[in-house]
Amino acid sequence: MKHPEPIRPLFAVCINNAEYPASLERHKIYQVLPDEEAARDGDIRVIDESGEDYLYPASFFVVIEVPQEVEHAILHAS
């Protein structure tokens, strides 16, 4: 039986933080959490500066692929 490939985390770069300067930093990479309902509404769920996940307008971000070394560094940052 073939096992499905593990789902790799998604990441996005913030390109606009005008309404959320305390929660988002422009040009910073954020981890994205899957949320189909939010996506249908034009939003994206990210782990922000508080360390919690919140919804923001998807237009504030550009989803990117990162090398595994970068992924590991982001996910294991203290």
HUKA-V948993 format. One record per residue. PHI is phi in whole degrees, -180 to 180 (* if undefined). OMEGA is omega in degrees with one decimal (* if undefined). Layout:
# HUKA-V948993
((PHI;OMEGA) (PHI;OMEGA))
This chain:
# HUKA-V948993
((*;-179.1) (-82;178.0) (-89;178.5) (-68;176.8) (-65;177.0) (-65;179.6) (-79;178.7) (-80;177.8) (-61;175.9) (-102;179.1) (-136;179.2) (-145;175.9) (-99;176.2) (-76;178.7) (-114;-179.8) (-154;176.5) (-126;-172.2) (-52;-177.6) (-93;-174.1) (-138;-174.6) (-64;179.0) (-82;-174.5) (-103;-175.9) (-133;173.9) (-112;176.5) (-62;176.8) (74;178.6) (-91;177.5) (-90;178.8) (-120;174.1) (-78;179.8) (-103;174.8) (-105;-179.5) (-60;177.5) (-157;-175.8) (-63;179.6) (-63;178.1) (-63;-180.0) (-61;177.8) (-63;179.6) (-90;179.2) (85;-179.6) (-114;177.5) (-138;179.6) (-102;179.6) (-127;171.8) (-87;-172.3) (-93;-176.3) (-63;178.4) (-77;-176.1) (88;178.8) (-108;178.1) (-95;179.6) (-140;176.9) (-91;175.4) (-138;175.5) (-60;-179.8) (-60;-179.7) (-67;177.9) (-82;-173.4) (-136;169.5) (-123;178.8) (-72;-176.5) (-132;169.4) (-100;178.7) (-122;175.5) (-62;-178.1) (-58;179.8) (-63;178.5) (-69;177.3) (-55;-179.5) (-61;-179.3) (-63;-179.4) (-69;-176.1) (-71;-177.5) (-112;177.2) (-71;179.4) (-101;*))
